[in-house]
Amino acid sequence: MMFSLSRTVLLCAIGLLIASRIQAEVENSAPTNLPATPAAGMGTTVHPVDSNQVLERTSFQTGKPWSENGNLRSDVAIVYGIDAGLPQRIGTWRDHGYRIHV
């Protein structure tokens, strides 16, 4: 019983150490740059990346380019559809301040 408890405490300590190192890496790698300007002819407002926000808390999936109707102001846009238009779709979301996952 004592061995099992000591092992559990050791595993918890290792887990906390790993979590604190991951958090430190995330905080040190927060983006500080602003997104690129909007695509030509879009005429929309660019929302800067929040450099104080290091966590990706909310996300959604889409196969469409950015539009005012789809502007959910989440942290991440998961853009799908592997085709010739994917880079352009990704660009429209990135230009509006979204982090991109594919």
URPECOR-V915901 format. One record per residue. N is the residue number from 1. D_FIRST is the distance of its C-alpha to the first C-alpha in whole Angstrom. Layout:
BEGIN
[[N,D_FIRST] [N,D_FIRST]]
END
This chain:
BEGIN
[[1,0] [2,4] [3,5] [4,5] [5,6] [6,9] [7,10] [8,11] [9,13] [10,14] [11,15] [12,17] [13,19] [14,20] [15,21] [16,23] [17,25] [18,26] [19,27] [20,29] [21,31] [22,32] [23,33] [24,35] [25,37] [26,38] [27,39] [28,41] [29,42] [30,44] [31,47] [32,50] [33,53] [34,55] [35,56] [36,59] [37,62] [38,62] [39,64] [40,68] [41,69] [42,66] [43,67] [44,64] [45,62] [46,60] [47,56] [48,55] [49,51] [50,49] [51,48] [52,46] [53,44] [54,41] [55,39] [56,40] [57,40] [58,42] [59,44] [60,46] [61,48] [62,51] [63,54] [64,57] [65,58] [66,58] [67,60] [68,60] [69,59] [70,56] [71,55] [72,52] [73,51] [74,47] [75,46] [76,46] [77,48] [78,47] [79,50] [80,51] [81,54] [82,54] [83,58] [84,60] [85,60] [86,56] [87,57] [88,60] [89,57] [90,54] [91,57] [92,58] [93,54] [94,54] [95,57] [96,56] [97,53] [98,50] [99,48] [100,48] [101,46] [102,47]]
END
